[in-house]
Amino acid sequence: MTTKKTTIQQLPVMESFYTIQGEGIHSGRAAYFIRLGGCDVGCVWCDVKESWPIDSHPKFTIENIVQEAKKHPARLAVITGGEPLMHNLDELTSELQNAGFETNIETSGAYPLSGQWNWICLSPKKFKKPLPEIYKAANELKVIVFNKSDFKWAEEQAAQVSANCSLLLQPEWSKQAAMTPLIIDYVKAHPKWRISLQTHKYMEIP
């Protein structure tokens, strides 16, 4: 006699929604976003500061999270935050992949890597630097450009990722008018980099 496996882990979910991935290498793809609560990185320009308190969000079982994801046609799940790696993501990603999902994560890299990933977007922050293990695992390095000094910092980050990691520079939204022209010139002079834009904000997609 076999018994059905039950999941007992619960994760704080600030929000989950079906949308279009707006930035990075996978920009333009339909995706189901799972935004987990909890972050202590402290980016001053964070646009989801309400995600920071880890205990302020309802908790859902892995089974509930996956069932909600399956209601939508795309099979790309993006785990974000907050800082999602504050939680162990082994079970969540395993169950999502068992359900046919490609699993992507966006992380600052400040916490140990857990989970099974098809794509890891490392978006490092000066406020709490990534762990060495994350640099080597990253498929995509996305550096947010808030001021001119961030170009030098971006190169320091790029020196630590693998040779096949995609390198992206993205203007911080409130500074995009000033930073985008600088990024354009920088990428033209340093073509190993690519430009990432928050296209969902331009298109007013939630």
C-alpha positions as CSV (number, residue, x, y, z in Angstrom):
1,M,0.0,0.0,0.0
2,T,1.4,3.4,-1.0
3,T,0.7,6.6,0.7
4,K,0.7,10.0,-1.0
5,K,3.6,12.2,0.0
6,T,2.5,15.3,1.9
7,T,4.4,18.5,2.1
8,I,4.7,20.1,5.4
9,Q,7.0,23.0,4.7
10,Q,5.4,26.4,4.6
11,L,6.8,29.6,3.1
12,P,5.8,33.2,3.6
13,V,4.4,34.5,0.3
14,M,4.0,38.2,-0.1
15,E,2.4,37.8,-3.5
16,S,2.2,35.5,-6.4
17,F,1.0,36.5,-9.9
18,Y,1.0,35.6,-13.6
19,T,2.7,38.2,-15.8
20,I,5.4,38.8,-18.3
21,Q,9.0,38.7,-17.1
22,G,10.1,42.3,-17.6
23,E,13.9,42.2,-17.2
24,G,17.0,40.2,-17.7
25,I,17.8,37.4,-20.2
26,H,14.3,36.0,-19.9
27,S,12.6,39.3,-20.5
28,G,9.4,39.0,-22.5
29,R,8.4,35.5,-21.4
30,A,5.2,34.6,-19.6
31,A,6.0,33.6,-16.1
32,Y,4.4,32.9,-12.7
33,F,6.1,34.9,-10.0
34,I,6.3,33.8,-6.4
35,R,7.5,36.6,-4.2
36,L,8.7,35.3,-0.8
37,G,8.7,37.5,2.3
38,G,11.8,38.4,4.2
39,C,14.9,40.5,3.3
40,D,17.7,42.1,5.3
41,V,19.8,43.4,2.4
42,G,18.4,46.9,2.8
43,C,18.6,48.4,-0.7
44,V,17.6,52.1,-0.2
45,W,15.9,52.1,-3.7
46,C,14.0,48.8,-3.2
47,D,10.5,49.0,-4.8
48,V,9.1,46.2,-2.7
49,K,10.2,47.2,0.8
50,E,6.9,45.8,2.1
51,S,8.5,42.4,1.5
52,W,11.2,42.9,4.1
53,P,9.5,41.7,7.3
54,I,9.7,38.0,7.2
55,D,6.7,37.4,9.6
56,S,4.3,39.8,8.0
57,H,3.1,37.6,5.2
58,P,0.7,34.6,5.1
59,K,2.4,31.2,4.9
60,F,1.4,28.6,2.4
61,T,2.3,24.9,2.0
62,I,4.4,23.9,-1.0
63,E,1.4,22.0,-2.3
64,N,-0.8,25.2,-2.2
65,I,1.9,27.2,-4.0
66,V,2.4,24.7,-6.8
67,Q,-1.4,24.2,-7.3
68,E,-1.8,28.0,-7.7
69,A,1.1,28.0,-10.2
70,K,-0.5,25.2,-12.3
71,K,-3.6,27.3,-12.9
72,H,-1.7,29.3,-15.5
73,P,-0.6,28.1,-18.9
74,A,3.1,29.1,-18.8
75,R,5.6,26.7,-17.1
76,L,8.2,29.2,-16.0
77,A,8.2,29.9,-12.3
78,V,10.3,32.8,-11.0
79,I,11.1,32.8,-7.3
80,T,11.9,36.3,-6.0
81,G,11.6,38.5,-3.0
82,G,12.6,40.0,-0.7
83,E,15.6,37.7,-0.6
84,P,14.3,34.2,-1.4
85,L,17.3,32.4,-0.3
86,M,16.5,33.3,3.3
87,H,14.4,30.1,3.0
88,N,15.3,26.6,2.0
89,L,14.0,26.2,-1.5
90,D,14.8,22.5,-2.1
91,E,11.3,21.3,-1.7
92,L,9.6,24.1,-3.5
93,T,11.8,23.8,-6.6
94,S,11.6,20.0,-6.6
95,E,7.8,20.1,-6.6
96,L,7.6,22.8,-9.2
97,Q,9.9,20.9,-11.5
98,N,8.0,17.7,-10.9
99,A,4.9,19.7,-12.1
100,G,6.7,20.6,-15.3
101,F,8.0,24.0,-14.4
102,E,11.3,25.6,-15.3
103,T,12.5,27.3,-12.1
104,N,14.3,30.6,-12.2
105,I,15.5,32.7,-9.2
106,E,16.6,36.2,-8.7
107,T,18.8,36.6,-5.6
108,S,21.3,39.0,-4.1
109,G,23.3,35.9,-3.2
110,A,23.6,36.9,0.4
111,Y,22.4,33.5,1.7
112,P,23.5,29.9,0.9
113,L,22.1,28.5,-2.3
114,S,19.3,26.0,-2.0
115,G,16.9,24.6,-4.6
116,Q,17.1,23.1,-8.0
117,W,17.4,25.8,-10.7
118,N,17.3,26.1,-14.4
119,W,18.5,29.7,-14.2
120,I,20.1,31.7,-11.5
121,C,20.0,35.5,-11.8
122,L,22.5,37.0,-9.3
123,S,21.7,40.7,-8.6
124,P,24.4,41.6,-6.1
125,K,24.0,44.5,-3.7
126,K,26.7,46.6,-2.0
127,F,24.7,46.5,1.2
128,K,25.3,42.8,1.8
129,K,27.6,41.1,-0.6
130,P,27.1,37.7,-2.2
131,L,28.6,34.5,-0.9
132,P,31.4,33.1,-3.0
133,E,29.4,29.9,-3.9
134,I,26.7,32.0,-5.6
135,Y,29.1,33.7,-8.1
136,K,30.1,30.4,-9.6
137,A,26.6,29.1,-9.9
138,A,25.1,32.3,-11.5
139,N,23.9,32.1,-15.1
140,E,23.2,35.8,-15.2
141,L,24.8,38.7,-13.4
142,K,22.5,41.7,-13.3
143,V,24.0,44.8,-11.8
144,I,21.7,47.7,-10.9
145,V,23.3,51.1,-11.8
146,F,22.3,53.8,-9.4
147,N,25.3,56.1,-9.9
148,K,28.5,56.3,-11.9
149,S,30.6,54.4,-9.3
150,D,28.5,51.3,-9.9
151,F,30.3,50.6,-13.2
152,K,33.6,49.9,-11.3
153,W,31.7,47.8,-8.8
154,A,30.0,45.9,-11.7
155,E,33.4,45.0,-13.1
156,E,34.5,43.7,-9.6
157,Q,31.4,41.5,-9.6
158,A,32.0,40.3,-13.2
159,A,35.5,39.1,-12.3
160,Q,34.0,36.6,-9.8
161,V,31.4,34.8,-12.0
162,S,32.0,32.0,-14.5
163,A,33.1,32.8,-18.1
164,N,29.7,31.7,-19.5
165,C,27.7,33.9,-17.2
166,S,25.6,36.6,-19.0
167,L,26.5,40.1,-17.9
168,L,23.8,42.8,-17.6
169,L,23.7,46.4,-16.5
170,Q,20.3,47.8,-15.6
171,P,19.4,51.4,-14.6
172,E,17.7,51.8,-11.3
173,W,14.2,52.9,-12.2
174,S,14.2,56.3,-10.4
175,K,17.6,57.1,-12.1
176,Q,16.9,55.6,-15.5
177,A,16.8,59.0,-17.3
178,A,20.3,59.8,-16.1
179,M,21.9,56.4,-16.0
180,T,20.6,54.9,-19.3
181,P,22.7,57.1,-21.6
182,L,25.8,56.2,-19.4
183,I,25.0,52.5,-19.6
184,I,24.6,52.8,-23.4
185,D,28.0,54.3,-23.8
186,Y,29.5,51.8,-21.3
187,V,28.2,48.8,-23.2
188,K,29.4,50.2,-26.5
189,A,32.9,50.5,-25.0
190,H,32.7,47.2,-23.1
191,P,30.6,44.8,-25.3
192,K,30.8,41.9,-22.9
193,W,28.0,43.6,-21.1
194,R,24.3,43.8,-22.2
195,I,21.6,46.3,-21.2
196,S,18.7,45.1,-19.2
197,L,15.6,47.4,-18.9
198,Q,12.5,47.0,-16.7
199,T,10.3,46.7,-19.7
200,H,7.3,45.8,-17.6
201,K,7.4,49.3,-16.1
202,Y,7.5,50.9,-19.5
203,M,4.6,48.8,-20.7
204,E,2.8,49.2,-17.3
205,I,2.5,45.5,-16.7
206,P,2.1,44.5,-13.1
